[in-house]
Amino acid sequence: MSTSLLEQVIRLENQDELHSVRLLILINTLTGRKNETSIFITTLAKLDFILRYPVVLERALKLINVVKNAAIHEAERNSIESEMLAFSYSPWSSDFRRLLVLLSARSLITWRLDGRQIELKLTSLGMKLNDELASRVEFSEILQQSKIIKTNFSTLSNAKLDSLLVSIIKYTTVNTKGGK
């Protein structure tokens, strides 16, 4: 019995491994050479949202007047997910926190709560896996986009990031309804 394309996409979307890999690459990029960062969990979730949806990255760069090649494919610009961003945006999602717990349970990261922020580090196993992923062409775009996110958005306050994302979602909602 063959499965439809829609069923395959839904199954892929529900794969924790895919999302864990993306988050591991982002955390490694944010921690940099010192392999440590302190960040609000909602900020990390918002940065991951920008990475998860490349069209958000492209639109966010335009809003802050940065011209960079974010390696966005035409299929990502025109995907149904891009039109449904308002339903996907939730930096308070338990799914995101579950990914952090999975990365920790797999001994890929360590984290500790420090007030309202979390201190993140990759373990030696996490660094080894990240290095393997970084050497594979399939993950080169995620790596490039993570670097763009770190450079342009990681120092923004939670409020500024939220405002930026709300603007992108409003733009998407208006434009998918035929308005400008």
N, C-alpha and C positions, 0 to 999 in steps of 0.2 A: 504494500500500500504506500503510495507516494504522498508526501505532505505538500500542501500548498506553500507558495512563497511567503504568504502572510504567516502561516504557522511556523515556518522556519525562522522568520524575523523575530517573532514573539519568543521563540525558544532561545534564540541568540541573545535577545535583550535581557532575558532573565538569567543569563550566565554570570554568576558572581566572579568567575575567573577573569572575564573580559573587563569588568569594572575594577576589579582588584589590580590588574596590571596597569590600567590607566592611572589609578590613584597612586600606585607605587612609583610610577615614573614621575608623576607630579610632585610627590613628596620628596623624591630624590633631587629633583630640580630645585625645589624650594630650600632644601637643607644645604645644598651646595657642597663645597669642599670640606667645610667644618662638620658636615653631617649632623646638623642640629638646627632646629628652628622652633620658635615659640609663636603660636598663631591661635586666633580665636577659631573654634571649630566651625562656626558659621562662615567665617571668611574662607577657610579651607573648602567648605562645601560649595561656596559660590565660585571659587576658582576652579573647582572640579566641574561644576556645571558649565563654565565657559569652555573647559577642555572637552567635556563630553559632547557638546553640541558645537562643532566648528563654525557654524553660521553665526552663533552668538559671539564667538571670538572675532569674526570678521566685522560684524556690526559694532561691537564694542571698540575695536580699533578705529573705525570710522568716527564714532562719537567722540573719541579723545584726539581726533585728527592725527593719527599715526598711520603712515603708509608702510605697511609690511606685507610680505607675501606669507599668508597664514596657511598655505597649502590646502585651500578649500576646493573640493571637487564640485563640479556643477550638480552632480547627483545629490550632494549634501545641501546645496542651496535650495534645491527644488523638492526636497523630501517632505513627506507628510509630517515627520517629526519637527521640521523647521517651522511648519505652520501651526504646530500644536504646543509651542514652547510654554504658553501660559499654564498648560496642564502639567508640565514637567518640572516647573520651577518650584522647588521647596527645599531651601537650605536647612530646614529643621527636620527633614525626612529621617526616619529611623533606618531606612535602607543605607544611607550614607554612613551612619554610626556603625551599622552592622559590618560594612566593608572595613572600617578601621579595626573592629574586633577580629574579623577574619584575618587581616594582615598580621595582627598581633598574635593570634592563635597559631598561625603558620610560621611564627618566629621570623617574620620579614621586617617588622618594625617594633620599636618600643615607644611607648608614650606614657606620659604622666601628666596629670592635671595640675596646673599651677594657677590657682585662682580661676578666672574665666577663660584662660588659655590652656592649650595643651602643648607640651614640649614633645617634639617628634624626632626620632632618629631611625635610620635604617640599621638593622643588624648586619653582621657580616654576610649572613645568608641572603638578606634583602639586597645588599650591595652587589653580591655575586649575581643574583637573578636580574637585577637592573642592568648590570653590565652585559649580560647575555641578551637581554631584550634590546638594549641600545645598539647592539651589533647586528641586529636583524632588520632588514629593509622594511618589513611589515610594520614596525613600530617607529620608523624614522619621522613620520608626520606628527605623531603624538609627542615625540621628544622635541621636535622643532616648535610645536605649538606650546608645549610646557615652558620652554625658554622664553617665548614671546609673552606668555602670561606672567611669568616671574618678572620680567623686565618692565612690563607696562601696568600691571594690576596688583601685584603682591603688596605694594606699599600703600595702596588706597585704604582708607578707613572702611569699616563695615558699612557705614551709612552711604558713603560714596559708591561703593560697589553695588549696594542694594539699589540706589537711585539709577545707576547705569543699567542694571539688569531690568529694572521696571521700565525704563525708557525703551529698551530693546523689545521687551514683551509687548508693550503698548504699540510700538511700531509694527510688530508682526501681526498683532490682532487687527489693527486698523487696515493694514495692507491685504490681509487675507480676506477681509470683508469687502474688498473692492475700493476702499478709500485711499486717500493719499495723505 
